Amino acid sequence: MGNTKAWIQAARLRTLPLSLSGIIVGTALAVLNGHFSLPIFVLALLTTVGFQVTSNFANDYGDGVKGTDNEDRIGPARAIQSGSITKESLKNGIIVSVIISMLIALTLIYWAFGTENFVYILVFFVLGVLSIWAAIKYTVGSNAYGYRGMGDLFVFLFFGLLGVLGSMFLYTKSLDWASILPALSIGFLCVAVLNLNNLRDVVSDKKHGKVTMVVKMGFHNGKRYHFFLIFGALICFSLFVWTENLGWKNSFFMLAFVPLLIHLQKVMRTNNPGQLDAELKKVALSTFLLAILFFISVNIFL
């Protein structure tokens, strides 16, 4: 199935901090409501890693088969594009990743709900199946939603709302309206990373028929959309601080928005898509920093 280094590259480990941010924020919200379980926390992180790796394998496979990953693409070469992993091997890798991810997810569901809460078990099992479906169908198949401008919506739903509120529910078995605000914020920031990726690849995507939101609206409107996403995240988390009366001295986690605002200036001034590649990790790591600082604030100061 290929060499180890090629599989590690195909797993795209640099994407993991962003995917874990929703779980960390959801756990922090649970702690804020007086709930925590280390096994649930660890299993939720592992489940998310499994889903993300599956998504990365599938994304590589789908774009590779369709020819979207080619010499026109900006950024690191992908497995099929570079020839380091064959299409058949990568397909088998996706299957193995799906099996492992679902086994971990089932363990998580059992640990969180036992065998008594059948409705919760059923709901989260369906959500797990849908997460796998969304991970694969982003680029795989003739009706891949990532090629029809739907990627932003699915990232917002699965990485933002489901990631944060779903992980919180595993601990608390309940939700509250205020928690929607951090979920919206993380959702906006995750979409911002995807939007940056689409801004960077707009020329290649348009050439090869991948219709992203940026391809639909154009590069300059895509930058305005990016402005909305970053500021939307800032406003949502600020409203959460205000509605929960956290006090600004306990809200030092908001400092994570400083590099995001600096990044936003860079994006708005950039007219060459290729120059945006370095900005991807800035948004991803700033989002992860926000999640970590929020978790620390909740556990130590609140």
Secondary structure as a PSIPRED ss2 file (coil, helix, strand):
# PSIPRED VFORMAT (PSIPRED V4.0)

   1 M C   1.000  0.000  0.000
   2 G C   1.000  0.000  0.000
   3 N C   1.000  0.000  0.000
   4 T H   0.000  1.000  0.000
   5 K H   0.000  1.000  0.000
   6 A H   0.000  1.000  0.000
   7 W H   0.000  1.000  0.000
   8 I H   0.000  1.000  0.000
   9 Q H   0.000  1.000  0.000
  10 A H   0.000  1.000  0.000
  11 A H   0.000  1.000  0.000
  12 R C   1.000  0.000  0.000
  13 L H   0.000  1.000  0.000
  14 R H   0.000  1.000  0.000
  15 T H   0.000  1.000  0.000
  16 L H   0.000  1.000  0.000
  17 P H   0.000  1.000  0.000
  18 L H   0.000  1.000  0.000
  19 S H   0.000  1.000  0.000
  20 L H   0.000  1.000  0.000
  21 S H   0.000  1.000  0.000
  22 G H   0.000  1.000  0.000
  23 I H   0.000  1.000  0.000
  24 I H   0.000  1.000  0.000
  25 V H   0.000  1.000  0.000
  26 G H   0.000  1.000  0.000
  27 T H   0.000  1.000  0.000
  28 A H   0.000  1.000  0.000
  29 L H   0.000  1.000  0.000
  30 A H   0.000  1.000  0.000
  31 V H   0.000  1.000  0.000
  32 L H   0.000  1.000  0.000
  33 N C   1.000  0.000  0.000
  34 G C   1.000  0.000  0.000
  35 H C   1.000  0.000  0.000
  36 F C   1.000  0.000  0.000
  37 S C   1.000  0.000  0.000
  38 L H   0.000  1.000  0.000
  39 P H   0.000  1.000  0.000
  40 I H   0.000  1.000  0.000
  41 F H   0.000  1.000  0.000
  42 V H   0.000  1.000  0.000
  43 L H   0.000  1.000  0.000
  44 A H   0.000  1.000  0.000
  45 L H   0.000  1.000  0.000
  46 L H   0.000  1.000  0.000
  47 T H   0.000  1.000  0.000
  48 T H   0.000  1.000  0.000
  49 V H   0.000  1.000  0.000
  50 G H   0.000  1.000  0.000
  51 F H   0.000  1.000  0.000
  52 Q H   0.000  1.000  0.000
  53 V H   0.000  1.000  0.000
  54 T H   0.000  1.000  0.000
  55 S H   0.000  1.000  0.000
  56 N H   0.000  1.000  0.000
  57 F H   0.000  1.000  0.000
  58 A H   0.000  1.000  0.000
  59 N H   0.000  1.000  0.000
  60 D H   0.000  1.000  0.000
  61 Y H   0.000  1.000  0.000
  62 G H   0.000  1.000  0.000
  63 D H   0.000  1.000  0.000
  64 G H   0.000  1.000  0.000
  65 V H   0.000  1.000  0.000
  66 K H   0.000  1.000  0.000
  67 G C   1.000  0.000  0.000
  68 T C   1.000  0.000  0.000
  69 D C   1.000  0.000  0.000
  70 N C   1.000  0.000  0.000
  71 E C   1.000  0.000  0.000
  72 D C   1.000  0.000  0.000
  73 R C   1.000  0.000  0.000
  74 I C   1.000  0.000  0.000
  75 G C   1.000  0.000  0.000
  76 P C   1.000  0.000  0.000
  77 A C   1.000  0.000  0.000
  78 R C   1.000  0.000  0.000
  79 A H   0.000  1.000  0.000
  80 I H   0.000  1.000  0.000
  81 Q H   0.000  1.000  0.000
  82 S H   0.000  1.000  0.000
  83 G C   1.000  0.000  0.000
  84 S C   1.000  0.000  0.000
  85 I C   1.000  0.000  0.000
  86 T C   1.000  0.000  0.000
  87 K H   0.000  1.000  0.000
  88 E H   0.000  1.000  0.000
  89 S H   0.000  1.000  0.000
  90 L H   0.000  1.000  0.000
  91 K H   0.000  1.000  0.000
  92 N H   0.000  1.000  0.000
  93 G H   0.000  1.000  0.000
  94 I H   0.000  1.000  0.000
  95 I H   0.000  1.000  0.000
  96 V H   0.000  1.000  0.000
  97 S H   0.000  1.000  0.000
  98 V H   0.000  1.000  0.000
  99 I H   0.000  1.000  0.000
 100 I H   0.000  1.000  0.000
 101 S H   0.000  1.000  0.000
 102 M H   0.000  1.000  0.000
 103 L H   0.000  1.000  0.000
 104 I H   0.000  1.000  0.000
 105 A H   0.000  1.000  0.000
 106 L H   0.000  1.000  0.000
 107 T H   0.000  1.000  0.000
 108 L H   0.000  1.000  0.000
 109 I H   0.000  1.000  0.000
 110 Y H   0.000  1.000  0.000
 111 W H   0.000  1.000  0.000
 112 A H   0.000  1.000  0.000
 113 F H   0.000  1.000  0.000
 114 G C   1.000  0.000  0.000
 115 T C   1.000  0.000  0.000
 116 E C   1.000  0.000  0.000
 117 N C   1.000  0.000  0.000
 118 F H   0.000  1.000  0.000
 119 V H   0.000  1.000  0.000
 120 Y H   0.000  1.000  0.000
 121 I H   0.000  1.000  0.000
 122 L H   0.000  1.000  0.000
 123 V H   0.000  1.000  0.000
 124 F H   0.000  1.000  0.000
 125 F H   0.000  1.000  0.000
 126 V H   0.000  1.000  0.000
 127 L H   0.000  1.000  0.000
 128 G H   0.000  1.000  0.000
 129 V H   0.000  1.000  0.000
 130 L H   0.000  1.000  0.000
 131 S H   0.000  1.000  0.000
 132 I H   0.000  1.000  0.000
 133 W H   0.000  1.000  0.000
 134 A H   0.000  1.000  0.000
 135 A H   0.000  1.000  0.000
 136 I H   0.000  1.000  0.000
 137 K H   0.000  1.000  0.000
 138 Y C   1.000  0.000  0.000
 139 T C   1.000  0.000  0.000
 140 V C   1.000  0.000  0.000
 141 G C   1.000  0.000  0.000
 142 S C   1.000  0.000  0.000
 143 N C   1.000  0.000  0.000
 144 A C   1.000  0.000  0.000
 145 Y H   0.000  1.000  0.000
 146 G H   0.000  1.000  0.000
 147 Y H   0.000  1.000  0.000
 148 R E   0.000  0.000  1.000
 149 G C   1.000  0.000  0.000
 150 M C   1.000  0.000  0.000
 151 G H   0.000  1.000  0.000
 152 D H   0.000  1.000  0.000
 153 L H   0.000  1.000  0.000
 154 F H   0.000  1.000  0.000
 155 V H   0.000  1.000  0.000
 156 F H   0.000  1.000  0.000
 157 L H   0.000  1.000  0.000
 158 F H   0.000  1.000  0.000
 159 F H   0.000  1.000  0.000
 160 G H   0.000  1.000  0.000
 161 L H   0.000  1.000  0.000
 162 L H   0.000  1.000  0.000
 163 G H   0.000  1.000  0.000
 164 V H   0.000  1.000  0.000
 165 L H   0.000  1.000  0.000
 166 G H   0.000  1.000  0.000
 167 S H   0.000  1.000  0.000
 168 M H   0.000  1.000  0.000
 169 F H   0.000  1.000  0.000
 170 L H   0.000  1.000  0.000
 171 Y H   0.000  1.000  0.000
 172 T H   0.000  1.000  0.000
 173 K C   1.000  0.000  0.000
 174 S C   1.000  0.000  0.000
 175 L C   1.000  0.000  0.000
 176 D C   1.000  0.000  0.000
 177 W H   0.000  1.000  0.000
 178 A H   0.000  1.000  0.000
 179 S H   0.000  1.000  0.000
 180 I H   0.000  1.000  0.000
 181 L H   0.000  1.000  0.000
 182 P H   0.000  1.000  0.000
 183 A H   0.000  1.000  0.000
 184 L H   0.000  1.000  0.000
 185 S H   0.000  1.000  0.000
 186 I H   0.000  1.000  0.000
 187 G H   0.000  1.000  0.000
 188 F H   0.000  1.000  0.000
 189 L H   0.000  1.000  0.000
 190 C H   0.000  1.000  0.000
 191 V H   0.000  1.000  0.000
 192 A H   0.000  1.000  0.000
 193 V H   0.000  1.000  0.000
 194 L H   0.000  1.000  0.000
 195 N H   0.000  1.000  0.000
 196 L H   0.000  1.000  0.000
 197 N H   0.000  1.000  0.000
 198 N H   0.000  1.000  0.000
 199 L H   0.000  1.000  0.000
 200 R H   0.000  1.000  0.000
 201 D C   1.000  0.000  0.000
 202 V H   0.000  1.000  0.000
 203 V H   0.000  1.000  0.000
 204 S H   0.000  1.000  0.000
 205 D H   0.000  1.000  0.000
 206 K H   0.000  1.000  0.000
 207 K H   0.000  1.000  0.000
 208 H C   1.000  0.000  0.000
 209 G C   1.000  0.000  0.000
 210 K C   1.000  0.000  0.000
 211 V E   0.000  0.000  1.000
 212 T C   1.000  0.000  0.000
 213 M H   0.000  1.000  0.000
 214 V H   0.000  1.000  0.000
 215 V H   0.000  1.000  0.000
 216 K H   0.000  1.000  0.000
 217 M H   0.000  1.000  0.000
 218 G C   1.000  0.000  0.000
 219 F H   0.000  1.000  0.000
 220 H H   0.000  1.000  0.000
 221 N H   0.000  1.000  0.000
 222 G H   0.000  1.000  0.000
 223 K H   0.000  1.000  0.000
 224 R H   0.000  1.000  0.000
 225 Y H   0.000  1.000  0.000
 226 H H   0.000  1.000  0.000
 227 F H   0.000  1.000  0.000
 228 F H   0.000  1.000  0.000
 229 L H   0.000  1.000  0.000
 230 I H   0.000  1.000  0.000
 231 F H   0.000  1.000  0.000
 232 G H   0.000  1.000  0.000
 233 A H   0.000  1.000  0.000
 234 L H   0.000  1.000  0.000
 235 I H   0.000  1.000  0.000
 236 C H   0.000  1.000  0.000
 237 F H   0.000  1.000  0.000
 238 S H   0.000  1.000  0.000
 239 L H   0.000  1.000  0.000
 240 F H   0.000  1.000  0.000
 241 V H   0.000  1.000  0.000
 242 W H   0.000  1.000  0.000
 243 T H   0.000  1.000  0.000
 244 E C   1.000  0.000  0.000
 245 N C   1.000  0.000  0.000
 246 L C   1.000  0.000  0.000
 247 G C   1.000  0.000  0.000
 248 W H   0.000  1.000  0.000
 249 K H   0.000  1.000  0.000
 250 N H   0.000  1.000  0.000
 251 S C   1.000  0.000  0.000
 252 F H   0.000  1.000  0.000
 253 F H   0.000  1.000  0.000
 254 M H   0.000  1.000  0.000
 255 L H   0.000  1.000  0.000
 256 A H   0.000  1.000  0.000
 257 F H   0.000  1.000  0.000
 258 V H   0.000  1.000  0.000
 259 P H   0.000  1.000  0.000
 260 L H   0.000  1.000  0.000
 261 L H   0.000  1.000  0.000
 262 I H   0.000  1.000  0.000
 263 H H   0.000  1.000  0.000
 264 L H   0.000  1.000  0.000
 265 Q H   0.000  1.000  0.000
 266 K H   0.000  1.000  0.000
 267 V H   0.000  1.000  0.000
 268 M H   0.000  1.000  0.000
 269 R H   0.000  1.000  0.000
 270 T C   1.000  0.000  0.000
 271 N C   1.000  0.000  0.000
 272 N C   1.000  0.000  0.000
 273 P H   0.000  1.000  0.000
 274 G H   0.000  1.000  0.000
 275 Q H   0.000  1.000  0.000
 276 L H   0.000  1.000  0.000
 277 D C   1.000  0.000  0.000
 278 A C   1.000  0.000  0.000
 279 E H   0.000  1.000  0.000
 280 L H   0.000  1.000  0.000
 281 K H   0.000  1.000  0.000
 282 K H   0.000  1.000  0.000
 283 V H   0.000  1.000  0.000
 284 A H   0.000  1.000  0.000
 285 L H   0.000  1.000  0.000
 286 S H   0.000  1.000  0.000
 287 T H   0.000  1.000  0.000
 288 F H   0.000  1.000  0.000
 289 L H   0.000  1.000  0.000
 290 L H   0.000  1.000  0.000
 291 A H   0.000  1.000  0.000
 292 I H   0.000  1.000  0.000
 293 L H   0.000  1.000  0.000
 294 F H   0.000  1.000  0.000
 295 F H   0.000  1.000  0.000
 296 I H   0.000  1.000  0.000
 297 S H   0.000  1.000  0.000
 298 V H   0.000  1.000  0.000
 299 N H   0.000  1.000  0.000
 300 I H   0.000  1.000  0.000
 301 F H   0.000  1.000  0.000
 302 L C   1.000  0.000  0.000
